[in-house]
Amino acid sequence: MVSRTARTRTLIRTLIRALITLLAVLLWAPVSLGATAHAAPAAPAADCRALAPGASAAAERAIAAACAEVAAGTWYTWGGGHGAQPGATYGQVDPTDPASEHDPERRGFDCSGLVRYAYAQAAGSDILNGVASQQYYTHRAAARFTAAQGLAPLLPGDLLAYGTSKDLHHIAMYLGAGKMVEARQSGTKLMVSDVRLGSGYFGAVRVNTGQVTGHIHQTWGTGVWTKAEPRLASDRVYAFPYSTTIRVHCQKHAERVSAEGYENDVWSYLPDYKAWVTNIYIKGPAWLEGVPDCGDKPPAA
């Protein structure tokens, strides 16, 4: 027969074990649950936002505007986004791309139309109206980067251009962490993609959304070629498709040119293109007022 004392001891040991178990649950379970509750969720495949620090407030706004269109499921449409005002428009059929047959039925953007809209939202004005090449060569460049520099110097909001100096055919917006947001091609919606460094990547430009300094002028005419040197036989660099705002660094007397019923020997150096253009195609007098003489040394800008 078990004594009352033995039963009491057994009961006490049972109670102590129960208390120890309860304390373990109270002390350890919240820690485990808390760790689970605060674990960082896996980033979705199309995480459209600034993915690195350093972007300006304007660049952040441009990214937000582009990413809002991604979230809305907006289509790529060839020619989309190039209406009188920035914003989605119905596209056109690209004669070279059968996938564009439905673009006239879809409101959306092409690559430069999306960039135009995003930076118009960021700046409050239509500062990047034009095709991809004009956006890359914008006189609003705060900084430029070559393909050889890779992604290291880039910040979210920088524009990535694809093609050659004579034919920049695609542009996208860098997000950071090797990602970009783009309107890529007909038959797809706006998307977040890996940056394609080996697919004709030409370089990047950082957009200045504030006041532009320097000698700002306007070209006239269509298909006007800039040259590597101030002479007609020099290598072609880029052709202005139509009247374009340019930044002139300096000007000099060089080869005399006759064109469009005018004759002039003055050429201007355009630092954004690293090229020259005859002053015949710059609106204003033959010698631009206020623009310095380049002298005999190559322009540094």
C-alpha positions as CSV (number, residue, x, y, z in Angstrom):
1,M,0.0,0.0,0.0
2,V,1.4,3.4,-1.0
3,S,1.7,5.8,1.8
4,R,0.1,9.3,1.8
5,T,3.6,10.8,1.8
6,A,4.7,8.9,-1.3
7,R,1.5,9.9,-3.1
8,T,2.2,13.5,-2.2
9,R,5.7,13.4,-3.5
10,T,4.5,11.8,-6.8
11,L,1.9,14.5,-7.2
12,I,4.5,17.2,-6.5
13,R,6.9,15.8,-9.1
14,T,4.0,15.6,-11.7
15,L,3.1,19.2,-11.0
16,I,6.7,20.4,-11.3
17,R,7.1,18.6,-14.7
18,A,3.8,20.2,-15.9
19,L,5.0,23.6,-14.8
20,I,8.4,23.2,-16.5
21,T,6.6,22.1,-19.7
22,L,4.2,25.1,-19.5
23,L,7.1,27.5,-18.9
24,A,8.9,26.1,-21.9
25,V,5.9,26.7,-24.1
26,L,5.4,30.3,-22.8
27,L,9.1,31.2,-23.1
28,W,10.0,29.6,-26.4
29,A,6.8,29.5,-28.5
30,P,6.4,33.3,-28.9
31,V,10.0,33.5,-30.1
32,S,9.4,30.9,-32.7
33,L,6.1,32.4,-33.8
34,G,7.6,35.9,-33.9
35,A,10.4,34.7,-36.1
36,T,7.9,33.2,-38.5
37,A,5.7,36.3,-38.5
38,H,8.6,38.6,-39.3
39,A,10.4,36.5,-41.9
40,A,11.0,38.5,-45.1
41,P,8.7,37.2,-47.9
42,A,10.3,36.1,-51.1
43,A,10.4,38.9,-53.6
44,P,8.0,38.3,-56.5
45,A,9.4,37.8,-60.0
46,A,8.0,41.2,-61.1
47,D,9.1,43.3,-58.1
48,C,8.7,46.7,-59.8
49,R,10.2,49.4,-57.6
50,A,13.6,51.0,-56.9
51,L,15.7,48.1,-55.9
52,A,18.8,50.0,-54.9
53,P,19.5,53.2,-52.9
54,G,20.7,56.5,-54.4
55,A,17.9,57.5,-56.7
56,S,16.8,61.1,-56.8
57,A,13.2,62.0,-55.7
58,A,12.3,62.6,-59.4
59,A,13.8,59.3,-60.5
60,E,11.7,57.6,-57.7
61,R,8.6,59.2,-59.1
62,A,9.4,58.1,-62.6
63,I,9.9,54.6,-61.4
64,A,6.6,54.7,-59.5
65,A,4.8,55.9,-62.6
66,A,6.2,53.2,-64.8
67,C,5.6,50.5,-62.2
68,A,2.0,51.6,-61.8
69,E,1.5,50.8,-65.5
70,V,3.1,47.4,-65.0
71,A,0.8,46.6,-62.1
72,A,-2.2,47.7,-64.2
73,G,-1.3,45.2,-66.9
74,T,-0.8,47.8,-69.6
75,W,0.1,46.5,-73.0
76,Y,3.1,47.3,-75.2
77,T,1.8,48.9,-78.4
78,W,4.0,50.0,-81.2
79,G,3.9,53.8,-81.3
80,G,1.9,54.0,-78.1
81,G,2.5,56.9,-75.8
82,H,3.3,59.4,-78.5
83,G,0.2,61.5,-78.5
84,A,-0.1,65.2,-78.0
85,Q,0.3,64.7,-74.3
86,P,2.2,61.9,-72.4
87,G,0.1,58.9,-71.7
88,A,-1.1,55.6,-73.1
89,T,-2.5,55.7,-76.6
90,Y,-3.7,53.1,-79.2
91,G,-0.8,51.7,-81.1
92,Q,-0.1,51.0,-84.8
93,V,0.8,48.0,-86.9
94,D,4.5,47.6,-87.3
95,P,5.0,46.4,-90.9
96,T,8.1,44.4,-89.8
97,D,6.4,42.6,-86.8
98,P,3.3,40.3,-87.3
99,A,2.8,40.3,-83.5
100,S,1.7,43.9,-83.7
101,E,-1.5,43.1,-85.5
102,H,-3.6,43.8,-82.4
103,D,-1.7,46.9,-81.3
104,P,-4.3,49.3,-82.9
105,E,-6.8,47.7,-80.5
106,R,-4.7,48.2,-77.4
107,R,-4.0,51.3,-75.4
108,G,-0.5,51.2,-74.1
109,F,3.1,52.3,-74.7
110,D,6.1,51.5,-76.7
111,C,9.6,51.8,-75.1
112,S,10.1,55.5,-75.5
113,G,6.4,56.3,-74.9
114,L,6.7,54.7,-71.4
115,V,9.9,56.6,-70.6
116,R,8.3,59.8,-71.8
117,Y,5.2,59.3,-69.6
118,A,7.2,58.2,-66.5
119,Y,9.4,61.3,-66.6
120,A,6.6,63.6,-67.4
121,Q,4.9,62.4,-64.2
122,A,8.1,62.8,-62.4
123,A,9.0,66.3,-63.6
124,G,5.5,67.7,-64.1
125,S,6.3,68.6,-67.8
126,D,6.9,66.7,-71.0
127,I,10.7,66.7,-70.8
128,L,11.5,63.6,-72.8
129,N,9.2,63.8,-75.8
130,G,10.7,61.8,-78.6
131,V,12.0,58.4,-79.7
132,A,14.6,56.3,-77.9
133,S,17.6,57.9,-79.6
134,Q,16.4,61.4,-78.7
135,Q,15.8,60.4,-75.1
136,Y,19.3,59.0,-74.8
137,Y,20.9,62.0,-76.4
138,T,18.7,64.5,-74.4
139,H,20.2,67.8,-73.6
140,R,18.9,67.1,-70.1
141,A,21.7,64.5,-69.4
142,A,23.1,64.8,-65.9
143,A,25.6,62.0,-66.6
144,R,26.3,59.4,-69.2
145,F,27.7,55.9,-69.0
146,T,29.2,53.6,-71.6
147,A,28.5,49.9,-72.0
148,A,32.0,49.1,-70.9
149,Q,31.2,50.6,-67.5
150,G,28.5,48.0,-66.9
151,L,25.9,48.5,-64.2
152,A,28.2,49.5,-61.3
153,P,27.8,53.3,-61.7
154,L,24.1,53.2,-62.4
155,L,21.3,54.4,-60.1
156,P,17.5,53.5,-60.3
157,G,15.8,55.8,-62.8
158,D,18.8,55.9,-65.3
159,L,17.8,55.1,-68.8
160,L,19.4,52.1,-70.6
161,A,19.7,52.4,-74.4
162,Y,20.2,49.6,-77.0
163,G,21.5,49.8,-80.5
164,T,24.3,51.8,-82.1
165,S,25.0,55.6,-82.1
166,K,23.3,55.8,-85.4
167,D,20.3,53.7,-84.5
168,L,19.3,53.5,-80.9
169,H,16.1,51.4,-81.2
170,H,15.2,50.6,-77.6
171,I,15.2,52.3,-74.2
172,A,14.3,51.1,-70.7
173,M,14.5,52.3,-67.1
174,Y,16.9,50.8,-64.6
175,L,15.5,49.7,-61.2
176,G,18.7,48.5,-59.6
177,A,19.9,45.0,-58.7
178,G,20.3,44.1,-62.4
179,K,16.6,44.7,-63.2
180,M,14.8,47.2,-65.5
181,V,11.2,48.1,-66.3
182,E,10.4,48.2,-70.0
183,A,7.9,48.2,-72.8
184,R,9.6,45.4,-74.7
185,Q,7.7,44.2,-77.8
186,S,4.3,43.7,-79.3
187,G,2.2,40.9,-77.9
188,T,3.5,41.4,-74.3
189,K,2.6,43.7,-71.4
190,L,4.9,46.1,-69.7
191,M,7.4,44.1,-67.6
192,V,10.3,43.9,-65.3
193,S,13.3,42.2,-66.9
194,D,16.9,41.3,-66.3
195,V,19.2,44.0,-67.8
196,R,20.5,42.6,-71.1
197,L,24.1,43.7,-71.2
198,G,25.0,41.4,-74.1
199,S,22.2,42.3,-76.4
200,G,23.2,45.5,-78.1
201,Y,23.4,47.5,-74.9
202,F,24.9,50.9,-75.9
203,G,25.0,52.9,-72.6
204,A,22.9,54.8,-70.1
205,V,21.9,58.3,-69.3
206,R,20.9,60.0,-66.0
207,V,18.1,62.5,-66.6
208,N,18.3,66.0,-65.1
209,T,14.7,67.0,-64.3
210,G,15.7,70.4,-63.0
211,Q,17.0,73.5,-64.7
212,V,19.3,73.0,-67.6
213,T,22.5,75.0,-67.9
214,G,24.6,75.7,-71.0
215,H,23.9,77.1,-74.5
216,I,20.6,75.6,-75.5
217,H,19.6,75.8,-79.2
218,Q,17.2,74.2,-81.7
219,T,18.0,72.4,-84.9
220,W,15.8,72.5,-88.0
221,G,15.4,70.1,-90.9
222,T,15.1,66.3,-91.0
223,G,17.8,63.6,-91.3
224,V,20.6,66.1,-90.4
225,W,23.8,64.2,-89.6
226,T,26.2,65.0,-86.9
227,K,29.9,64.3,-87.6
228,A,32.9,63.0,-85.7
229,E,34.9,66.0,-87.0
230,P,33.8,69.4,-88.4
231,R,33.9,68.3,-92.1
232,L,31.5,66.6,-94.4
233,A,33.7,63.6,-95.2
234,S,34.0,62.7,-91.5
235,D,32.2,59.7,-90.0
236,R,28.5,60.0,-89.3
237,V,27.5,59.9,-85.6
238,Y,23.8,60.5,-85.4
239,A,21.0,62.0,-87.6
240,F,18.4,64.3,-86.1
241,P,15.1,62.9,-87.3
242,Y,13.4,66.4,-87.0
243,S,13.8,69.6,-85.1
244,T,15.7,68.8,-81.9
245,T,16.7,70.7,-78.8
246,I,20.5,70.6,-78.4
247,R,23.2,71.8,-76.0
248,V,26.1,73.6,-77.7
249,H,29.5,73.6,-76.0
250,C,31.5,75.7,-78.4
251,Q,31.8,76.6,-82.1
252,K,34.6,77.1,-84.6
253,H,35.4,78.0,-88.2
254,A,36.1,74.9,-90.2
255,E,35.0,73.4,-93.6
256,R,32.6,75.6,-95.6
257,V,29.3,73.9,-96.3
258,S,26.6,74.8,-98.8
259,A,23.1,73.4,-98.0
260,E,19.5,74.3,-98.2
261,G,20.4,77.6,-100.0
262,Y,22.8,78.7,-97.3
263,E,26.6,78.7,-97.0
264,N,28.6,78.8,-93.8
265,D,31.9,77.6,-92.4
266,V,30.9,77.5,-88.7
267,W,30.5,74.2,-86.9
268,S,29.2,73.6,-83.4
269,Y,30.3,70.9,-81.0
270,L,27.5,69.0,-79.2
271,P,28.8,67.4,-76.0
272,D,25.8,65.1,-75.6
273,Y,26.6,63.5,-78.9
274,K,30.4,64.0,-78.9
275,A,29.9,65.2,-82.4
276,W,29.8,68.3,-84.6
277,V,27.0,69.8,-86.7
278,T,27.2,72.6,-89.3
279,N,25.6,75.8,-88.0
280,I,23.4,75.9,-91.1
281,Y,21.1,73.5,-89.3
282,I,21.0,75.4,-86.0
283,K,18.4,78.1,-85.7
284,G,19.9,81.6,-85.3
285,P,22.8,83.6,-86.9
286,A,25.7,82.0,-88.6
287,W,27.9,82.6,-85.5
288,L,25.8,81.8,-82.5
289,E,25.7,84.6,-80.0
290,G,27.2,83.9,-76.6
291,V,28.7,80.5,-77.6
292,P,32.5,80.5,-77.2
293,D,35.1,79.7,-79.8
294,C,36.4,76.2,-79.5
295,G,39.9,77.3,-80.6
296,D,42.3,74.7,-82.0
297,K,42.1,72.3,-79.1
298,P,39.6,69.4,-79.1
299,P,36.6,70.2,-76.9
300,A,36.9,68.8,-73.4
301,A,33.1,68.5,-72.8
